[in-house]
Amino acid sequence: MADVNNENSTIHQTPVAQKPTPKHSRAKRVFVACIAVLFALGAIVGGAYIITQDNGSSNKSQLGYAPWPDLGEYYDLSCVKQLEGGVYHFNTLELGSNRVPFTAYRPSDEGFEATVLGTAVWIRSYPKLKNRYKLCQVTTGDQLSVIRQVGFMEGKQWYFVRVNSGRCSGYEGYICADYVIEQAGYDLLQRFVLNDNSNLNSKTPVKYLRALSSILLRLGAAAEFSNLSVQLLDTAIYEHHTVLTFNIRDLNVAENGSLLAVVQFLGEDESFVVLGIVPGSGISSVVHCDNCSFDVYYY
């Protein structure tokens, strides 16, 4: 039997004449196809843009500092990770990596107006913790003029001051800086902390209140806010240090008005470091890591 695919086959087919396609019809179909492709691409890109914008808005609302001042100088919020169930996590070492440590607020000017924060604090004739240098005792609320910053003696920062109110009014001498805060910081404590709206009061350890005053000053509370709620949420005591978490909420703001501040105190020392300030409302847990950092879980 002959193979019809063999080129030697004797079977021939007469080709059927094809009617030529008009040039304008072909061009029209190509044009319509291009429009359809472009339209589809536009829809895909537009949808992706909307999704990206929505995600960006969500992240900004959860992890942005507005309406608070930008604290990017101290903390990198890109290190915060969202976990399941609306819980967030950051490691304190990662959050502050390549950033300026957030420590006690110190006025830049050599002299400034200040207030005593602490009871039975001594004005001294020399900046050393010796009985023979004691002059007079001051207490919380006594006002001072810091004439100059002396520096460190016996592991403490000292100021030379003039007492302007209280039983030691008129005295001049040295006072440990651990019991002195700028007048503006004390005013913020009076306004937002030492009242019935906070679970902190005048019996709260002085170093906790000093840390809060530093945080409130850097948040611009004096100028920006009139209705803050300040609460102590959690205290974790480890072998050599204590970690506190404060909640600072602007009651006038419905969205992103709440911050969490995690503060570390080393041993019995009055010095502190603010390990992190992040948008959030409550603490889940604080875990001490082997590298002396902390894993903080919050919501």
C-alpha positions as a Python dict, from the first residue, in 0.01 Angstrom:
ca = {
    (1, 'M'): (0, 0, 0),
    (2, 'A'): (133, 335, -94),
    (3, 'D'): (247, 570, 193),
    (4, 'V'): (62, 899, 152),
    (5, 'N'): (341, 1082, 337),
    (6, 'N'): (608, 959, 99),
    (7, 'E'): (731, 1224, -135),
    (8, 'N'): (715, 969, -418),
    (9, 'S'): (343, 914, -365),
    (10, 'T'): (127, 959, -671),
    (11, 'I'): (-161, 1102, -472),
    (12, 'H'): (-199, 1473, -536),
    (13, 'Q'): (-430, 1726, -378),
    (14, 'T'): (-539, 2041, -551),
    (15, 'P'): (-487, 2335, -317),
    (16, 'V'): (-798, 2531, -230),
    (17, 'A'): (-770, 2898, -301),
    (18, 'Q'): (-782, 3112, 19),
    (19, 'K'): (-955, 3445, 20),
    (20, 'P'): (-697, 3706, 129),
    (21, 'T'): (-766, 3879, 464),
    (22, 'P'): (-816, 4250, 426),
    (23, 'K'): (-527, 4443, 575),
    (24, 'H'): (-751, 4674, 773),
    (25, 'S'): (-930, 4379, 947),
    (26, 'R'): (-598, 4225, 1054),
    (27, 'A'): (-477, 4558, 1192),
    (28, 'K'): (-801, 4606, 1382),
    (29, 'R'): (-772, 4265, 1551),
    (30, 'V'): (-411, 4334, 1651),
    (31, 'F'): (-510, 4674, 1793),
    (32, 'V'): (-797, 4525, 1998),
    (33, 'A'): (-571, 4249, 2131),
    (34, 'C'): (-308, 4503, 2240),
    (35, 'I'): (-572, 4713, 2417),
    (36, 'A'): (-700, 4405, 2601),
    (37, 'V'): (-349, 4308, 2713),
    (38, 'L'): (-276, 4661, 2833),
    (39, 'F'): (-607, 4676, 3016),
    (40, 'A'): (-535, 4344, 3192),
    (41, 'L'): (-185, 4456, 3291),
    (42, 'G'): (-325, 4781, 3424),
    (43, 'A'): (-577, 4595, 3637),
    (44, 'I'): (-305, 4367, 3779),
    (45, 'V'): (-69, 4654, 3858),
    (46, 'G'): (-351, 4862, 4005),
    (47, 'G'): (-462, 4576, 4227),
    (48, 'A'): (-108, 4516, 4348),
    (49, 'Y'): (-70, 4886, 4425),
    (50, 'I'): (-391, 4892, 4629),
    (51, 'I'): (-284, 4584, 4826),
    (52, 'T'): (59, 4735, 4889),
    (53, 'Q'): (-93, 5065, 4999),
    (54, 'D'): (-336, 4888, 5230),
    (55, 'N'): (-55, 4688, 5387),
    (56, 'G'): (155, 5000, 5419),
    (57, 'S'): (-127, 5191, 5586),
    (58, 'S'): (-187, 4903, 5823),
    (59, 'N'): (179, 4880, 5917),
    (60, 'K'): (202, 5255, 5962),
    (61, 'S'): (-102, 5257, 6187),
    (62, 'Q'): (45, 4976, 6397),
    (63, 'L'): (414, 5061, 6391),
    (64, 'G'): (435, 5434, 6317),
    (65, 'Y'): (499, 5692, 6587),
    (66, 'A'): (234, 5944, 6475),
    (67, 'P'): (93, 6138, 6656),
    (68, 'W'): (404, 6105, 6874),
    (69, 'P'): (745, 6251, 6783),
    (70, 'D'): (959, 6029, 6562),
    (71, 'L'): (1193, 5827, 6785),
    (72, 'G'): (1388, 5677, 6496),
    (73, 'E'): (1706, 5822, 6642),
    (74, 'Y'): (1673, 5574, 6928),
    (75, 'Y'): (1479, 5275, 6788),
    (76, 'D'): (1446, 5089, 6458),
    (77, 'L'): (1081, 4983, 6424),
    (78, 'S'): (1162, 4768, 6121),
    (79, 'C'): (1297, 4515, 6374),
    (80, 'V'): (948, 4465, 6520),
    (81, 'K'): (786, 4142, 6401),
    (82, 'Q'): (414, 4067, 6396),
    (83, 'L'): (322, 3721, 6527),
    (84, 'E'): (-7, 3534, 6527),
    (85, 'G'): (-299, 3654, 6733),
    (86, 'G'): (-215, 4024, 6713),
    (87, 'V'): (104, 3984, 6919),
    (88, 'Y'): (421, 4174, 6830),
    (89, 'H'): (781, 4096, 6922),
    (90, 'F'): (1113, 4277, 6932),
    (91, 'N'): (1455, 4207, 7074),
    (92, 'T'): (1591, 4505, 7265),
    (93, 'L'): (1940, 4468, 7120),
    (94, 'E'): (1810, 4464, 6762),
    (95, 'L'): (1565, 4748, 6822),
    (96, 'G'): (1842, 4981, 6941),
    (97, 'S'): (2118, 4860, 6709),
    (98, 'N'): (2316, 5150, 6553),
    (99, 'R'): (2100, 5395, 6745),
    (100, 'V'): (2165, 5651, 7022),
    (101, 'P'): (2106, 5502, 7370),
    (102, 'F'): (1803, 5656, 7540),
    (103, 'T'): (1920, 5745, 7892),
    (104, 'A'): (1839, 6013, 8148),
    (105, 'Y'): (1742, 6348, 8005),
    (106, 'R'): (2013, 6605, 8070),
    (107, 'P'): (1964, 6972, 7979),
    (108, 'S'): (2224, 7094, 7732),
    (109, 'D'): (2281, 7423, 7913),
    (110, 'E'): (2530, 7433, 8197),
    (111, 'G'): (2280, 7590, 8435),
    (112, 'F'): (1906, 7524, 8459),
    (113, 'E'): (1610, 7537, 8693),
    (114, 'A'): (1534, 7210, 8868),
    (115, 'T'): (1338, 7037, 9144),
    (116, 'V'): (1432, 6781, 9406),
    (117, 'L'): (1278, 6438, 9360),
    (118, 'G'): (1342, 6231, 9671),
    (119, 'T'): (1320, 6249, 10050),
    (120, 'A'): (1600, 6316, 10300),
    (121, 'V'): (1841, 6424, 10023),
    (122, 'W'): (2149, 6607, 10146),
    (123, 'I'): (2300, 6929, 10024),
    (124, 'R'): (2674, 6884, 10081),
    (125, 'S'): (2978, 7106, 10115),
    (126, 'Y'): (3179, 6867, 9895),
    (127, 'P'): (3062, 6612, 9632),
    (128, 'K'): (3127, 6298, 9838),
    (129, 'L'): (2900, 6067, 10034),
    (130, 'K'): (3061, 6142, 10371),
    (131, 'N'): (2882, 6251, 10689),
    (132, 'R'): (3119, 6541, 10748),
    (133, 'Y'): (3008, 6706, 10422),
    (134, 'K'): (2634, 6718, 10506),
    (135, 'L'): (2482, 7065, 10523),
    (136, 'C'): (2102, 7045, 10503),
    (137, 'Q'): (1827, 6809, 10386),
    (138, 'V'): (1593, 6882, 10098),
    (139, 'T'): (1285, 6691, 9985),
    (140, 'T'): (1057, 6636, 9686),
    (141, 'G'): (928, 6965, 9546),
    (142, 'D'): (1208, 7188, 9676),
    (143, 'Q'): (1325, 7409, 9392),
    (144, 'L'): (1688, 7452, 9289),
    (145, 'S'): (1899, 7650, 9049),
    (146, 'V'): (2171, 7428, 8905),
    (147, 'I'): (2468, 7662, 8878),
    (148, 'R'): (2703, 7414, 8718),
    (149, 'Q'): (2747, 7046, 8646),
    (150, 'V'): (3041, 6914, 8844),
    (151, 'G'): (3093, 6570, 8689),
    (152, 'F'): (3144, 6226, 8841),
    (153, 'M'): (3272, 6164, 9193),
    (154, 'E'): (3252, 5825, 9365),
    (155, 'G'): (3048, 5688, 9076),
    (156, 'K'): (2783, 5961, 9100),
    (157, 'Q'): (2700, 6264, 8889),
    (158, 'W'): (2699, 6587, 9094),
    (159, 'Y'): (2558, 6938, 9058),
    (160, 'F'): (2650, 7256, 9240),
    (161, 'V'): (2318, 7422, 9325),
    (162, 'R'): (2145, 7705, 9507),
    (163, 'V'): (1829, 7607, 9699),
    (164, 'N'): (1536, 7839, 9623),
    (165, 'S'): (1257, 7698, 9842),
    (166, 'G'): (1197, 7475, 10144),
    (167, 'R'): (1381, 7461, 10474),
    (168, 'C'): (1723, 7489, 10305),
    (169, 'S'): (1631, 7796, 10100),
    (170, 'G'): (1937, 8013, 10044),
    (171, 'Y'): (2192, 7732, 10087),
    (172, 'E'): (2447, 7655, 9819),
    (173, 'G'): (2626, 7325, 9787),
    (174, 'Y'): (2654, 6995, 9605),
    (175, 'I'): (2375, 6748, 9541),
    (176, 'C'): (2371, 6407, 9374),
    (177, 'A'): (2213, 6438, 9028),
    (178, 'D'): (2009, 6121, 9087),
    (179, 'Y'): (1767, 6330, 9294),
    (180, 'V'): (1742, 6630, 9064),
    (181, 'I'): (1519, 6669, 8760),
    (182, 'E'): (1466, 6967, 8536),
    (183, 'Q'): (1171, 7179, 8645),
    (184, 'A'): (983, 7099, 8322),
    (185, 'G'): (1018, 6726, 8395),
    (186, 'Y'): (882, 6767, 8747),
    (187, 'D'): (590, 6970, 8613),
    (188, 'L'): (504, 6680, 8379),
    (189, 'L'): (508, 6435, 8670),
    (190, 'Q'): (273, 6663, 8863),
    (191, 'R'): (48, 6692, 8561),
    (192, 'F'): (29, 6333, 8436),
    (193, 'V'): (173, 6096, 8698),
    (194, 'L'): (134, 6219, 9056),
    (195, 'N'): (-246, 6227, 9039),
    (196, 'D'): (-549, 5999, 9062),
    (197, 'N'): (-529, 5905, 8692),
    (198, 'S'): (-208, 5701, 8734),
    (199, 'N'): (-115, 5397, 8941),
    (200, 'L'): (212, 5572, 9030),
    (201, 'N'): (238, 5825, 9314),
    (202, 'S'): (481, 6007, 9541),
    (203, 'K'): (571, 5674, 9711),
    (204, 'T'): (687, 5525, 9380),
    (205, 'P'): (1068, 5477, 9377),
    (206, 'V'): (1239, 5798, 9269),
    (207, 'K'): (1435, 5630, 8990),
    (208, 'Y'): (1111, 5513, 8825),
    (209, 'L'): (972, 5867, 8832),
    (210, 'R'): (1295, 6013, 8693),
    (211, 'A'): (1284, 5769, 8403),
    (212, 'L'): (923, 5866, 8332),
    (213, 'S'): (1006, 6236, 8336),
    (214, 'S'): (1284, 6178, 8079),
    (215, 'I'): (1046, 5984, 7855),
    (216, 'L'): (771, 6245, 7879),
    (217, 'L'): (1015, 6527, 7801),
    (218, 'R'): (1141, 6351, 7488),
    (219, 'L'): (783, 6282, 7380),
    (220, 'G'): (715, 6654, 7391),
    (221, 'A'): (434, 6607, 7643),
    (222, 'A'): (469, 6960, 7780),
    (223, 'A'): (378, 7122, 7450),
    (224, 'E'): (165, 6863, 7272),
    (225, 'F'): (-57, 6675, 7513),
    (226, 'S'): (-318, 6771, 7767),
    (227, 'N'): (-482, 6438, 7846),
    (228, 'L'): (-228, 6159, 7901),
    (229, 'S'): (-275, 5840, 8098),
    (230, 'V'): (48, 5696, 8244),
    (231, 'Q'): (46, 5347, 8397),
    (232, 'L'): (304, 5100, 8525),
    (233, 'L'): (217, 4769, 8356),
    (234, 'D'): (486, 4518, 8445),
    (235, 'T'): (789, 4476, 8671),
    (236, 'A'): (1038, 4196, 8601),
    (237, 'I'): (1318, 4154, 8857),
    (238, 'Y'): (1629, 3965, 8751),
    (239, 'E'): (1950, 3893, 8937),
    (240, 'H'): (2130, 4217, 8856),
    (241, 'H'): (1863, 4443, 8714),
    (242, 'T'): (1495, 4537, 8699),
    (243, 'V'): (1290, 4585, 8382),
    (244, 'L'): (973, 4796, 8392),
    (245, 'T'): (712, 4853, 8124),
    (246, 'F'): (506, 5173, 8121),
    (247, 'N'): (203, 5253, 7909),
    (248, 'I'): (167, 5615, 7797),
    (249, 'R'): (-163, 5685, 7626),
    (250, 'D'): (-296, 6002, 7466),
    (251, 'L'): (-667, 5987, 7555),
    (252, 'N'): (-750, 6245, 7288),
    (253, 'V'): (-635, 6019, 7002),
    (254, 'A'): (-841, 5722, 6882),
    (255, 'E'): (-574, 5555, 6663),
    (256, 'N'): (-212, 5487, 6752),
    (257, 'G'): (-233, 5698, 7066),
    (258, 'S'): (-73, 5440, 7296),
    (259, 'L'): (297, 5369, 7352),
    (260, 'L'): (486, 5110, 7556),
    (261, 'A'): (817, 5210, 7716),
    (262, 'V'): (1050, 4934, 7840),
    (263, 'V'): (1305, 5059, 8096),
    (264, 'Q'): (1603, 4878, 8248),
    (265, 'F'): (1763, 4967, 8582),
    (266, 'L'): (2102, 4816, 8662),
    (267, 'G'): (2134, 4674, 9014),
    (268, 'E'): (2082, 4923, 9294),
    (269, 'D'): (2208, 5208, 9079),
    (270, 'E'): (1975, 5497, 8996),
    (271, 'S'): (2086, 5503, 8631),
    (272, 'F'): (1862, 5356, 8364),
    (273, 'V'): (1833, 5286, 7991),
    (274, 'V'): (1505, 5297, 7798),
    (275, 'L'): (1535, 4972, 7601),
    (276, 'G'): (1248, 5045, 7366),
    (277, 'I'): (949, 5266, 7298),
    (278, 'V'): (698, 5115, 7055),
    (279, 'P'): (334, 5172, 6962),
    (280, 'G'): (131, 4926, 7171),
    (281, 'S'): (-115, 4897, 7456),
    (282, 'G'): (-23, 4593, 7667),
    (283, 'I'): (259, 4357, 7760),
    (284, 'S'): (246, 3981, 7703),
    (285, 'S'): (589, 3883, 7840),
    (286, 'V'): (952, 3989, 7876),
    (287, 'V'): (1217, 3718, 7837),
    (288, 'H'): (1581, 3760, 7942),
    (289, 'C'): (1820, 3634, 7670),
    (290, 'D'): (2171, 3491, 7711),
    (291, 'N'): (2328, 3791, 7538),
    (292, 'C'): (2187, 4024, 7809),
    (293, 'S'): (1915, 4153, 7578),
    (294, 'F'): (1542, 4098, 7621),
    (295, 'D'): (1271, 3955, 7399),
    (296, 'V'): (957, 4162, 7447),
    (297, 'Y'): (615, 4030, 7341),
    (298, 'Y'): (329, 4279, 7340),
    (299, 'Y'): (4, 4377, 7175),
}
